[in-house]
Amino acid sequence: PRDAMQGYHRLFSTEEKVNYINELVKCNFDYLDTASFVSPKAIPQMSDSKEVIELIDKSDMTSKLIVITANKRGITEAIENN
């Protein structure tokens, strides 16, 4: 979902993203590309990645969540939100 959402001009709400990802989690995909820890100036659609990751229902999840980072700050933020 991350790659597809980044390409839309309309910004999706955090709630929309979380609901969509929660539905995909039910499909038991091996991996879900969920978020980007990048500059909100570069990719505004991903400015709420921290919140999205926090709000995903992980209680019965078997999927592994993938995130994209562009620099050391992004890596640090992704690790802190693991």
N, C-alpha and C positions, 0 to 999 in steps of 0.2 A: 503493500500500500504506500510506502514512503515515496517511491519513485513516481508513482502515478499522482499522488497528492501534490508533489512539488511542481508538477507541470500545469496545474490549474491556476487560472488567474484569480478565481474566487477563493478567499481564504476559508478553509474549513474550521469550524469551532473545535476546541479541545474535546468537547463532548461527542461531536460527530466522529472524530478520529478514534476516540476510545471505543465507542459503540461499534464502529466498523471493525476495528482490530479484534475486539472481543468476539465478534461473530466469526471472524477468520480463525481465531484460536480454536473454536469448536470443531473446525475441520481437521484438526490434528496434523497440520503441515509440519514438516521437519523444522523449517526455518521461516520466519516472517521478518521481512525488512521493514522495520517500523518507524524509525526516526533518524534525524540528522542533528548532530551537535555541531552546528555551523553558525556563522554570523547571521543574525536575523536580517541584517542589511542585504546580505547576498541572497538568502532564501527565507523570506518572511513566513512562508507556510510552515516552517519548522521551528519557529520561535518558541513554541510550547512543548518541545520534545521532552523536557524534564517532567512536566506535568502529565503528558500522555503516558510515558513509561510508568510513572507512579500509580496512575489510575487504572491501568490494564488489570483485569482480573486474572491473577496468576495462580489461583487456588488449585485448579485441576489441570493446569497447562502442561502439555508435553512438548509444545513447540519451543524452539530457541529463538529469542528475539535478536535481530541484527540491527545495529545502528551504524551510521556513517559518521566519520569525523574527518576534519580537514587539517587539524593542527594539534599541537600539544594541549592547548586549552580544551579543545573538543574531546580529546582522549581522557583528560582528567575529569571532565564533566560526565562523560559516559561511564567511567569507572565508578564515580561517586553515586551514580544513579542505577547501578547494577543491582 
